[in-house]
């Protein structure tokens, strides 16, 4: 009975977690917004009543809200992708970049910055190259050791595109282009705006919707081909759809805010320890926790210092020690 109560409580609290984080993040920043002003603004927009001062309105709806929504989408997309890849490859260390998509998208964005494309062009190049990296990985690993061959091909493809990123940085102008490329690669949500969300959010939402609709089937991904055939499951089609959906999420996330590490590795592990390995519960939990986690990290990144801290620095500072703690707790490491 107590376990059932805890399960019900988690099912209520976890979906509320990103919403509470988002409301708190709207009030936190270099220019503080009081909860009263936030409530007045929300009530004014819903009822047509009086609104706060113009600067507060501008800060809330034109600066912070798009950024918070982008953080929620990115955290949810990367967490769901990591969860799917860990099940697909039966490897707890699998990440959204296992097939080289993040490295490919990084190369596309760096190349777009180098040739002077606008922000939309940079995002388009990142999406295109991220997708190309996955296709090349699939071609290179096809028929060579099954999934293990695909993983090996993904590692090699990631190394190739990382080398291409280094080549772009080597040829970039050291005064203008190189700092822009370096800062972008470290990850930031500072460029978030409504047009960017309109362009980048649909691929993430489509990928998330596919993974959530198939979440009960994701439990079948670790089966061998013979076991899946005996169970009447087209495991090859399921794997292809899972890879495409996770790639769509990852490529869009990277194209909008650069490389954001650790989210797709850490969050599914945390959720697996609490909810088990059944994707009916694990995948939604990863989506909600990932969304709230990245909102918190981004709020810290833009608030604790006069100059914004790249978000990948903070995710690594939080993720690496906490992941070691999780592994020691679950596997009993002896150091």
Steps between C-alpha positions, in 0.01 A plus 500: 500500500782741585675422173178574309464834676857592410438408137187714485683787669787482248254493212347823629818682601725413206286667227476808725878517546588674167204736539612609848857540376378712207293731722794547737738563209272776367563692823876437527764691308713810498179700506283348769127459443285460808242221518236773531607653168503156339151427627380843387640440153348154471163620626513803270561289192230249593231748600599810304570692820783733599855394413828579684749759378625465144850385597359218712275388215790510254723300734238237571351434158766601248820401682444236769199299383646395161823404672323297768289320241815421301666363816197280570488368143875437489508326838201283411632417152852407612373295796253306286767439234749376759237271651416356157863446399587333831219251443578458129866416553451334843778726622464729803769730357317566172426868441319707237835530317557124476435509124695823446202730460623766744846506343349529154268780608791681665696485176202635305456791739873580505506496119193725488667753732819484295326585172294774662150350493225661713372319808231314307761384249733383777217295653409356161860398432520339843183297440618395154847388610366325812262297287776428248726370780235248607442385142874452450518308828216273391669433164842438657367264768248313286546124506814514714433357844142620540448777754856476628621578148271804486633624835859460380415683177338777707815543707711524185256744338499715811879514491493593131258788550687620809811516282306701242389738776866547595582569135230768483631658820854493360394690188267745680591863560646524851341837574136434407414154371707284735357648823145465361558135406667416831225663706229327298664160545500546879121527494275794573131586490565874474381521138154366585212692344155427362605455133773256605250301706255493211773349283663259744219388730294292251776240433552453875128468565456252214791288624370508858149408386628197305711376791218548751249322276740208460623498859352159583676354195835646609516222759547259207805673353762292690355177350711314247371464146398137561317583824316789335404282202365232735296767680357627170669841522663676206801602705686650205219745425472587869872572520491720189205703627665540843827618345321747272289646782796532738715649224231755417488612865878514541579677172239770565620553859864532393410728209328747733731511800826319423638197677338439839665201660401261779124559487431197280730282711421614854123553504398151374726345764337699778152404377597135456607479864161628615258363238676189371566403139141486377477775237131553570616689809867560424463703181237752626699539822816575299311760293365687802817482709722597206284802421511628858870422544610706200278793603679504837846475343426775246361729771824457694706556184338838427467624858807425711751723321500818290607300193300191412660162572488249211242242593712194417748606770229490764347173382844337514572644845170361628484187289844346545509490884134399524545224243794362698278506810224314315739237367656443841155462652362266236807296407704514818819638349811458708733795468 
